[in-house]
């Protein structure tokens, strides 16, 4: 036993430092190798003004009220987050009005990511309530949408929206983090889009307004070509049957 103890030599300080240095170098190299470098936005047409029609299926763009835009409190941050923001008001054949906002962000990193409408409306002084999620089958595609009712001293504005990050529609922050993780492991920086439809109305009319939103969204999605549809709703959104 004494002979065995005498034969054991603890590692020298130099060898320990060398091992630690090599581990640090390996970690740094691995971190660089795993850093996403391929930006989806570099290979995608996100010219919203051209790919989203101004008239379709009885809907026509017209001048409207000022819309609540993403991240109104910090224009410099909004400029970093969003490569394109499209804001339009449409009038339907029966006289109904809807407001459409599409915000496209090419870099969905932890610092730069889409801002949820409930945050933007609250930042503009609106009272926000009734946030809930619903799955709708519109124009042959499944959309996971959020609904909320907002109000200010002028009245109510009912809101429907969905968000896409990478190839998926996302509802929670965990969804977003998972998509970013999977994309990062493949060396990809995902893009993202927020699509918001809203309408101003009197109190207690939310269900009717949400039905109008669904009709508008279905008409819009049906009008888009494949690339534009993928931009707005992602891959794999096509469903086989209606979802309640």
N, C-alpha and C positions, 0 to 999 in steps of 0.2 A: 504493500500500500504506500509506504514511504517513497519507494522507488517511483511509483506512478505519479505521486504528487510532485516529486522532484522533476519528472519529465514534462509536466504541464507548465507551459509558459504563457502568461496572459498577453494579449496583444499589446504591442508597444503603442505609445501615444502617436507616433508618426503613422503607423499603419491604420489606426483608428481615424485620424484626420484625413488620411488619403481615401479611406473607404467612404467617409462622410462627404468628401469633395466629389467623388465619383457618383455617389447617389444624387447629389445636388445637380450635377451636370446632366445625369440621365433624366432627372425629373424635369429640368428646364427644356431639354431636347424633346421629351415626350409632350410637354405642354405646347411647345411650338408646333410639333407635328400634328397635334390634335386640335389646334385652333382652326375653327371654320374659316375658309377663305373664298369659297365659291358663293357669290351673292346671286340669289335667284333673280333679283331685280335687274341684274345686268343682262338677263336673257329674256326679258318679258316686256311686252308692250302694255304700258299702264297709262296711256294717253286717254284719260277718262272722257274728255270733251268729245273725242271722236268715236270711241267705241260704245258710248251710251247714247242712244238715239234721243232726239228732242221731241219726237212724236211717234206714237205707236199705239195700235189697238184702241183708238179713241182718246188717248191721252196726248196732251200737247203742252209744251213748256210755255209758261207765261210769267210775267213779272209778279213777284210776290213779296211778302213781308220779309224782314230781316230774319235769317235763320241762325240758330245757335250752332256755332261751329266748334270743332274739336279744340280742346285746350285753349279757351279764350283768354286765360289769364297770363299767358306767356308766349307771345308770338315767336320769340327766338327759339324756344323749345319746340313749338309746333312746326317751325321750319325744318328742324332737325328730324322730327318724328315722321312727318308726312311729306312724301315726294309730290303728291297730287291731292287736291281736295276739290271735289265737284259738288256744287250746291245749286239745286234747281227747285222751282215750284211747278207742278203740273196740274192741269185742269182736265177732269174727265168729261166724257160726253154727256153725263147727267148733271154736270155743274159742280161735282165734288172737287176739292183741292187736297193735294198731298204735297209734302215737302220731302225732297230726296237729298241726302248727303252721303257721299262716298269718299272715304279718306283712305288713301293708299300709303303704306309705309314700307320702304324697301329694306329696312334693317330692324328686325325684331329682337334686339339684344335686351339685356336686363335694364339698361339705361334708356333705351329708345323703344317704346312699345305703344300699341294702340291704347287710347284713353276711352274708357267706358262712358256712354252718354249720360248715365245717372250722375257721374262726377262732373261732367261739363255743364249740365243743366243746373246742378246745385251751385256751381261756381258762378253762374249767371244770375243767381238770386231766385231760382225756381224752387218751389216745394216739390219734392219727389216722393212718390209712394206707389204701392202696388206692384213692385218689381216681381216678375215671375217669368218662367221659361215654358215654352211650348214647342212641340215638334209639328211642323206643317208639311204636307206633301203638295207642292205647287209646281205646275207645269212639268210634272214627271220627276221632280227633284225634292229630296228631303232637306228641309231647312230647320235648324234648331235656333229659334228666335227668342229674344228677351222682349218682354212687354213692360211698359211703365207708364204711369200717369203723372204728368207734371202740371203745375199751375203757377201763375203769377197774378198780378193785379188786373191783367187783361182777360184772363180766362184759363181754360185748360188746353194742354197740348198732349195728345196721346202718342206714344212712341213705340215703334217696333224696330228691332235691330238684330243683326247677327255679326259675328266676327270670324274671320278666317285667318289662321296662321299656318304657314307651310301649306300642306295639302288638305288640312282639316278645318272644319268649323269648331270653334272652341267656345266654351261657356264659362269655365272657371279659370282662375290663375294656375291651378294645378294642370289643367289641360294645356295651357300655353307653355308652361315649363316643360312638360313632357314632350311636346312637339319640338321645342327648341333643343332639348337634350338629344332626341333621336336625330334631328337634322345636324346638330353639331358633331355627333359621332360619325356622320357621313361627310363631314367637311363642308357642310352647307349652312349659309346664313339665310334663314327663311325670311320671306316677306310677309306682309299681312294687310288685310283690308277690313274696314268697318263699313257696313252698309246700313243706313238708318232711314226709315220712312216715318213721317209724323204728320199730324193734322191738328189744327186748332178747332176747338168746338166748345159747346157748353158742357156743364158738369153732367155726369151720369150717362154719357154717350159712348163710353170706351168700347164696348163690344161691337157696336156698329162701325166705329172707326177702325178697329182691328180687322174687321171683315173687308173694309175698303182697302186697307193696307195689303191684305193678302191678295186681293184681286189685282191691285197695281203691281205687286211683286211678281205674281204669276205671269201677267202680261209682259212685264219687262224681261224676266228670265227666258220666256219663250221667244222673245225677239232677238236675243243675243246669239252671236256665233259661238262656236265651241271654245275658242281661246278666251273670249270675254267672259263667258259663263264660268270657265275654270278660274279666271281671275277673281270673280266675285264670290263663288261658292265652293271652290276647291274641287278636288277629285273625289270620286266615290260617293257623291251626293245623290246620284240617280237611284231612285227607289223602284221597287217592283209593284208596290201597291200603296194606297193611301194610308197614312199614319195618323192616328187620332191623338 
